[in-house]
């Protein structure tokens, strides 16, 4: 029985911080989504931008909530503190995307 408890504790210790992963996933998702939408907005006539931005904001909230749990689960399984910190500290989509790029892509 003791070995079972020790085994569970060791497995739990191999997981990343769920709160930090959530923060990283939300920041990454926000930056990357709005990078794409900003390109769309820039190509639109100025009179249509505000309505389109509001529409996309509603879509964004739904997309983020639907995808964040999957991202968090992957993040905690990876247990990569350096990558998580990079994603949290990213201020632009380009930086956030570099955080998750394969080593060959960097």
MDTraj code that builds the backbone (N, CA, C; nanometers):
import mdtraj as md
import numpy as np

residues = "UNK UNK UNK UNK UNK UNK UNK UNK UNK UNK UNK UNK UNK UNK UNK UNK UNK UNK UNK UNK UNK UNK UNK UNK UNK UNK UNK UNK UNK UNK UNK UNK UNK UNK UNK UNK UNK UNK UNK UNK UNK UNK UNK UNK UNK UNK UNK UNK UNK UNK UNK UNK UNK UNK UNK UNK UNK UNK UNK UNK UNK UNK UNK UNK UNK UNK UNK UNK UNK UNK UNK UNK UNK UNK UNK UNK UNK UNK UNK UNK UNK UNK UNK UNK UNK UNK UNK UNK UNK UNK UNK UNK UNK UNK UNK UNK UNK UNK UNK UNK UNK UNK UNK UNK UNK UNK".split()
xyz = np.array([
    [0.0833, -0.1200, 0.0000],
    [0.0000, 0.0000, 0.0000],
    [0.0871, 0.1256, 0.0000],
    [0.1943, 0.1224, 0.0776],
    [0.2834, 0.2386, 0.0825],
    [0.3420, 0.2694, -0.0547],
    [0.3777, 0.1632, -0.1265],
    [0.4370, 0.1834, -0.2586],
    [0.3382, 0.2480, -0.3555],
    [0.2137, 0.2124, -0.3403],
    [0.1097, 0.2714, -0.4236],
    [0.0974, 0.4214, -0.3973],
    [0.0986, 0.4596, -0.2703],
    [0.0908, 0.6011, -0.2326],
    [0.2130, 0.6761, -0.2839],
    [0.3310, 0.6178, -0.2668],
    [0.4541, 0.6814, -0.3147],
    [0.4489, 0.6959, -0.4670],
    [0.3982, 0.5934, -0.5354],
    [0.3859, 0.5997, -0.6813],
    [0.2956, 0.7129, -0.7261],
    [0.1810, 0.7287, -0.6600],
    [0.0903, 0.8386, -0.6943],
    [0.1542, 0.9742, -0.6670],
    [0.2273, 0.9843, -0.5588],
    [0.2940, 1.1108, -0.5271],
    [0.3996, 1.1445, -0.6318],
    [0.4734, 1.0436, -0.6762],
    [0.5745, 1.0679, -0.7789],
    [0.5104, 1.1088, -0.9114],
    [0.4009, 1.0444, -0.9462],
    [0.3309, 1.0827, -1.0690],
    [0.2773, 1.2248, -1.0607],
    [0.2245, 1.2618, -0.9467],
    [0.1725, 1.3976, -0.9285],
    [0.2848, 1.4999, -0.9355],
    [0.4020, 1.4635, -0.8875],
    [0.5159, 1.5553, -0.8884],
    [0.5671, 1.5796, -1.0300],
    [0.5343, 1.4920, -1.1233],
    [0.5810, 1.5046, -1.2617],
    [0.4900, 1.5924, -1.3471],
    [0.3901, 1.6505, -1.2900],
    [0.2958, 1.7345, -1.3640],
    [0.3309, 1.8817, -1.3449],
    [0.3006, 1.9610, -1.4467],
    [0.3230, 2.1045, -1.4377],
    [0.2155, 2.1726, -1.3543],
    [0.2404, 2.2970, -1.3190],
    [0.1478, 2.3778, -1.2389],
    [0.0262, 2.4152, -1.3238],
    [-0.0904, 2.3675, -1.2853],
    [-0.2130, 2.3891, -1.3637],
    [-0.2481, 2.5382, -1.3750],
    [-0.2298, 2.6146, -1.2684],
    [-0.2627, 2.7578, -1.2726],
    [-0.1713, 2.8335, -1.3685],
    [-0.0421, 2.8010, -1.3648],
    [0.0510, 2.8658, -1.4574],
    [0.0211, 2.8247, -1.6010],
    [-0.0152, 2.6977, -1.6191],
    [-0.0498, 2.6507, -1.7534],
    [-0.1738, 2.7228, -1.8055],
    [-0.2712, 2.7435, -1.7192],
    [-0.3913, 2.8148, -1.7629],
    [-0.3566, 2.9575, -1.8036],
    [-0.2745, 3.0230, -1.7243],
    [-0.2333, 3.1599, -1.7564],
    [-0.1580, 3.1625, -1.8901],
    [-0.0684, 3.0659, -1.9092],
    [0.0096, 3.0593, -2.0332],
    [-0.0802, 3.0334, -2.1536],
    [-0.1724, 2.9396, -2.1400],
    [-0.2623, 2.9053, -2.2511],
    [-0.3529, 3.0222, -2.2878],
    [-0.4047, 3.0892, -2.1875],
    [-0.4929, 3.2032, -2.2152],
    [-0.4158, 3.3176, -2.2818],
    [-0.2943, 3.3438, -2.2361],
    [-0.2145, 3.4499, -2.2968],
    [-0.1794, 3.4135, -2.4408],
    [-0.1347, 3.2903, -2.4615],
    [-0.1001, 3.2451, -2.5960],
    [-0.2211, 3.2556, -2.6890],
    [-0.3335, 3.2019, -2.6456],
    [-0.4544, 3.2039, -2.7278],
    [-0.4985, 3.3447, -2.7630],
    [-0.4915, 3.4333, -2.6666],
    [-0.5319, 3.5726, -2.6884],
    [-0.4415, 3.6407, -2.7905],
    [-0.3119, 3.6286, -2.7710],
    [-0.2173, 3.6959, -2.8606],
    [-0.2269, 3.6441, -3.0038],
    [-0.2319, 3.5126, -3.0193],
    [-0.2341, 3.4534, -3.1531],
    [-0.3668, 3.4823, -3.2238],
    [-0.4769, 3.4741, -3.1520],
    [-0.6076, 3.5015, -3.2125],
    [-0.6144, 3.6454, -3.2630],
    [-0.5766, 3.7396, -3.1777],
    [-0.5901, 3.8802, -3.2176],
    [-0.4882, 3.9215, -3.3228],
    [-0.3767, 3.8512, -3.3319],
    [-0.2829, 3.8779, -3.4417],
    [-0.3528, 3.8508, -3.5746],
    [-0.4227, 3.7383, -3.5828],
    [-0.4948, 3.7015, -3.7050],
    [-0.6087, 3.8000, -3.7330],
    [-0.6836, 3.8337, -3.6306],
    [-0.7995, 3.9215, -3.6483],
    [-0.7559, 4.0638, -3.6828],
    [-0.6455, 4.1096, -3.6269],
    [-0.5961, 4.2439, -3.6591],
    [-0.5654, 4.2579, -3.8082],
    [-0.5166, 4.1510, -3.8702],
    [-0.4912, 4.1533, -4.0147],
    [-0.6236, 4.1684, -4.0898],
    [-0.7248, 4.0926, -4.0468],
    [-0.8585, 4.1046, -4.1077],
    [-0.9120, 4.2470, -4.0943],
    [-0.9010, 4.3009, -3.9740],
    [-0.9546, 4.4345, -3.9476],
    [-0.8850, 4.5407, -4.0317],
    [-0.7545, 4.5281, -4.0458],
    [-0.6788, 4.6267, -4.1230],
    [-0.7199, 4.6266, -4.2699],
    [-0.7656, 4.5128, -4.3199],
    [-0.8050, 4.5029, -4.4602],
    [-0.9480, 4.5514, -4.4853],
    [-1.0221, 4.5772, -4.3796],
    [-1.1627, 4.6177, -4.3933],
    [-1.1752, 4.7697, -4.3999],
    [-1.2835, 4.8174, -4.4589],
    [-1.3107, 4.9614, -4.4528],
    [-1.3279, 5.0029, -4.3064],
    [-1.2806, 5.1199, -4.2750],
    [-1.2820, 5.1664, -4.1359],
    [-1.4220, 5.1650, -4.0749],
    [-1.5221, 5.1931, -4.1525],
    [-1.6596, 5.1985, -4.1014],
    [-1.7102, 5.0619, -4.0546],
    [-1.6525, 4.9545, -4.1070],
    [-1.6976, 4.8194, -4.0717],
    [-1.6160, 4.7560, -3.9591],
    [-1.5049, 4.8158, -3.9243],
    [-1.4121, 4.7533, -3.8297],
    [-1.4707, 4.7325, -3.6911],
    [-1.5396, 4.8312, -3.6380],
    [-1.5907, 4.8207, -3.5010],
    [-1.6904, 4.7057, -3.4873],
    [-1.7805, 4.6936, -3.5816],
    [-1.8799, 4.5851, -3.5775],
    [-1.8116, 4.4494, -3.5915],
    [-1.7130, 4.4423, -3.6796],
    [-1.6417, 4.3158, -3.6991],
    [-1.5616, 4.2784, -3.5736],
    [-1.5003, 4.3790, -3.5126],
    [-1.4238, 4.3551, -3.3896],
    [-1.5157, 4.3004, -3.2802],
    [-1.6341, 4.3580, -3.2651],
    [-1.7302, 4.3095, -3.1638],
    [-1.7732, 4.1656, -3.1933],
    [-1.7974, 4.1372, -3.3198],
    [-1.8357, 4.0009, -3.3598],
    [-1.7243, 3.9027, -3.3246],
    [-1.6032, 3.9382, -3.3587],
    [-1.4881, 3.8509, -3.3327],
    [-1.4612, 3.8364, -3.1833],
    [-1.4901, 3.9388, -3.1056],
    [-1.4723, 3.9297, -2.9607],
    [-1.5642, 3.8229, -2.9023],
    [-1.6880, 3.8200, -2.9483],
    [-1.7813, 3.7168, -2.9037],
    [-1.7350, 3.5773, -2.9427],
    [-1.6855, 3.5632, -3.0641],
    [-1.6331, 3.4342, -3.1103],
    [-1.5107, 3.3932, -3.0301],
    [-1.4255, 3.4898, -3.0002],
    [-1.3023, 3.4613, -2.9271],
    [-1.3308, 3.4021, -2.7901],
    [-1.4238, 3.4613, -2.7183],
    [-1.4558, 3.4111, -2.5845],
    [-1.4977, 3.2650, -2.5901],
    [-1.5799, 3.2314, -2.6862],
    [-1.6260, 3.0935, -2.7024],
    [-1.5113, 3.0003, -2.7411],
    [-1.4303, 3.0413, -2.8372],
    [-1.3171, 2.9591, -2.8802],
    [-1.2185, 2.9351, -2.7668],
    [-1.1894, 3.0392, -2.6915],
    [-1.0935, 3.0260, -2.5824],
    [-1.1449, 2.9292, -2.4766],
    [-1.2680, 2.9463, -2.4363],
    [-1.3227, 2.8587, -2.3324],
    [-1.3313, 2.7138, -2.3795],
    [-1.3588, 2.6931, -2.5077],
    [-1.3680, 2.5569, -2.5602],
    [-1.2316, 2.4910, -2.5771],
    [-1.1265, 2.5687, -2.5961],
    [-0.9952, 2.5112, -2.6218],
    [-0.8973, 2.5155, -2.5070],
    [-0.9255, 2.5955, -2.4057],
    [-0.8264, 2.6169, -2.3010],
    [-0.8016, 2.4909, -2.2181],
    [-0.9025, 2.4095, -2.1939],
    [-0.8818, 2.2888, -2.1134],
    [-0.7865, 2.1914, -2.1815],
    [-0.8005, 2.1762, -2.3123],
    [-0.7101, 2.0870, -2.3861],
    [-0.5661, 2.1387, -2.3766],
    [-0.5497, 2.2672, -2.3943],
    [-0.4172, 2.3282, -2.3841],
    [-0.3582, 2.3079, -2.2449],
    [-0.4392, 2.3292, -2.1425],
    [-0.3921, 2.3137, -2.0044],
    [-0.3493, 2.1698, -1.9784],
    [-0.4275, 2.0743, -2.0255],
    [-0.3923, 1.9334, -2.0057],
    [-0.2610, 1.8987, -2.0738],
    [-0.2403, 1.9472, -2.1955],
    [-0.1137, 1.9233, -2.2648],
    [0.0019, 1.9900, -2.1910],
    [-0.0225, 2.1093, -2.1448],
    [0.0802, 2.1866, -2.0746],
    [0.1225, 2.1181, -1.9451],
    [0.0267, 2.0749, -1.8659],
    [0.0618, 2.0102, -1.7389],
    [0.1334, 1.8786, -1.7639],
    [0.0950, 1.8063, -1.8680],
    [0.1620, 1.6799, -1.9002],
    [0.3057, 1.7035, -1.9452],
    [0.3281, 1.8106, -2.0199],
    [0.4622, 1.8409, -2.0696],
    [0.5559, 1.8826, -1.9568],
    [0.5020, 1.9499, -1.8551],
    [0.5818, 1.9923, -1.7395],
    [0.7079, 2.0671, -1.7832],
    [0.6909, 2.1679, -1.8679],
    [0.8022, 2.2451, -1.9215],
    [0.7921, 2.3886, -1.8690],
    [0.8512, 2.4124, -1.7528],
    [0.8406, 2.5434, -1.6879],
    [0.8966, 2.6562, -1.7734],
    [1.0040, 2.6292, -1.8463],
    [1.0651, 2.7334, -1.9300],
    [0.9674, 2.7787, -2.0388],
    [0.9024, 2.6830, -2.1025],
    [0.8058, 2.7154, -2.2071],
    [0.6845, 2.7885, -2.1493],
    [0.6373, 2.7436, -2.0340],
    [0.5216, 2.8066, -1.9694],
    [0.5541, 2.9511, -1.9338],
    [0.6702, 2.9736, -1.8746],
    [0.7098, 3.1102, -1.8384],
    [0.7224, 3.1985, -1.9623],
    [0.7756, 3.1417, -2.0694],
    [0.7880, 3.2163, -2.1950],
    [0.6503, 3.2576, -2.2459],
    [0.5551, 3.1642, -2.2427],
    [0.4192, 3.1933, -2.2906],
    [0.3499, 3.2968, -2.2022],
    [0.3737, 3.2912, -2.0734],
    [0.3131, 3.3877, -1.9813],
    [0.3700, 3.5270, -2.0052],
    [0.5003, 3.5349, -2.0266],
    [0.5676, 3.6641, -2.0395],
    [0.5595, 3.7242, -2.1795],
    [0.5132, 3.6475, -2.2767],
    [0.5043, 3.6969, -2.4145],
    [0.4089, 3.8158, -2.4221],
    [0.4504, 3.9171, -2.4945],
    [0.3678, 4.0369, -2.5135],
    [0.3161, 4.0480, -2.6566],
    [0.3701, 3.9656, -2.7472],
    [0.3241, 3.9651, -2.8859],
    [0.3010, 3.8210, -2.9301],
    [0.2216, 3.8046, -3.0341],
    [0.1942, 3.6707, -3.0869],
    [0.3210, 3.6064, -3.1415],
    [0.4075, 3.6864, -3.2033],
    [0.5309, 3.6310, -3.2586],
    [0.6172, 3.5692, -3.1492],
    [0.6279, 3.6371, -3.0367],
    [0.7057, 3.5840, -2.9244],
    [0.6382, 3.4591, -2.8688],
    [0.5069, 3.4630, -2.8533],
    [0.4332, 3.3478, -2.8003],
    [0.4501, 3.2263, -2.8910],
    [0.4446, 3.2474, -3.0213],
    [0.4604, 3.1365, -3.1155],
    [0.6007, 3.0781, -3.1092],
    [0.7013, 3.1615, -3.0866],
    [0.8382, 3.1107, -3.0723],
    [0.8521, 3.0256, -2.9466],
    [0.7748, 3.0559, -2.8450],
    [0.7805, 2.9784, -2.7206],
    [0.7432, 2.8326, -2.7432],
    [0.6513, 2.8083, -2.8344],
    [0.6015, 2.6722, -2.8556],
    [0.6576, 2.6072, -2.9820],
    [0.7440, 2.6780, -3.0536],
    [0.8024, 2.6212, -3.1751],
    [0.8958, 2.5066, -3.1391],
    [0.9037, 2.4086, -3.2282],
    [0.9998, 2.3002, -3.2096],
    [1.1395, 2.3595, -3.2105],
    [1.2335, 2.2895, -3.1479],
    [1.3709, 2.3386, -3.1435],
    [1.4267, 2.3615, -3.2839],
    [1.3844, 2.2815, -3.3816],
    [1.4310, 2.2988, -3.5192],
    [1.3787, 2.4269, -3.5814],
    [1.2631, 2.4742, -3.5325],
    [1.2007, 2.5940, -3.5885],
    [1.2540, 2.7226, -3.5280],
    [1.3257, 2.7153, -3.4191],
    [1.3713, 2.8367, -3.3493],
    [1.4918, 2.8971, -3.4163],
])
top = md.Topology()
chain = top.add_chain()
for i, resn in enumerate(residues, 1):
    res = top.add_residue(resn, chain, resSeq=i)
    for name in ("N", "CA", "C"):
        top.add_atom(name, md.element.get_by_symbol(name[0]), res)
traj = md.Trajectory(xyz[None], top)
